[in-house]
């Protein structure tokens, strides 16, 4: 009996028994007439997508998908626009406090002007700012005198764009009790002038000497920050973010996420890292496993821990194998010794938890790789998908170890943006040879290492297309420098898209759920204003998200004010 004959017999039997074969359930939402880059190797391109109950049921041509619609199906005709999987920011942070935006200030006078504009409220209220760089100050030397003149009696704390050093004024130093005799805390540094007096610059762990004085954030303010920031993310086509904050002393961040998760108000998906601690106890490990297992709804998830092994190049605290080019007596500030790091990594790995370690300098990156190798040897584990965050300057001999150990390079596309801080502070600190291979995304791709892109927001903008532009051109939007900053390190548009979608989902252990547009996956997608494969790369930064769909829900339609 042929297949067709068997089908007719079964149909006749069903009709004679009084039963009708069930028709497939119609989609809730259909996206038609698109140029769909699916991220799925089985079907790289398509025209339309059918969605039901938050998941993709069909990816095909428009005629096939249109025929699936019922009267209740919502149909969106994207009129030939480019459709891609929802963007996933693999390294992102939630700011809970309102601060003055100091990004691109350029001068100390401009920093002060912005702070004065921001400084409303009571006369004794804190004045906070974020986003400055060494190049904003004369001689690349941040100093409290610029703040003291404008704010002699009001505490001021401004954080650099990397979040690893703050500058405070004299009033803040006095409140914290910091004097010339205050010793550097472990893993921290207090800036001092030639006479030994505190300059107001506090790096790494020394920041906590003043940050502990800040008034707590109220639950209402934290809730507003979560919703407003995630709604903003949706306007850029982000459907998932991975919060890589290394600490949450009062539990405010996690509590705010959990409240939004229970209320069902998260506009996009969030994966939250918890602190990676030395001498972690079995009880703490069990608590982290419980937290991971209790959140299975795919809107809010846990299961990863974040540690910090060094600082930043701009602060000369990134741990290097060789001294800095502009400070030959300094090679950074490693925050762990290898034995303690190995023991902690082994413990978390044994508990089945994923680990992400901030490591910028080549020495810190090697320490992370050594610790992951130790965990694999002791525990006999693989496929944990442990990650190195930033991984800006790996030693060439360490690159193959990422792949052999299954370690993910969690890099930041916008770090290739050759702005004033990069060219006048960051690159000179490294010297030409090391600068030529920093944030070299092409090297990771050539070594076939899984590379997940993020923004490190609020260090840089979370506008995904700005990041893709930087990775593809290594230029600023104005086209400078001509030819790009170390252009050999550029990557293709397709590679950048993959790092923000497929690879970012792999990095969060969610590649069976999202990252590509394929049947069975969560219905997370973005429609772009222009076809990123057809326009000149120089225009990528101007491409916008015109529609963002998360789990079959339209979270951004391009019509509301941003």
Order of alpha helices (4+ residues) and beta strands (2+ residues): alpha-beta-beta-beta-beta-beta-alpha-beta-beta-beta-beta-alpha-beta-alpha-beta-beta-alpha-beta-beta-alpha-alpha-beta-alpha-beta-alpha-beta-alpha-beta-alpha-beta-alpha-beta-alpha-alpha-alpha-beta-alpha-alpha-alpha-beta-beta-beta
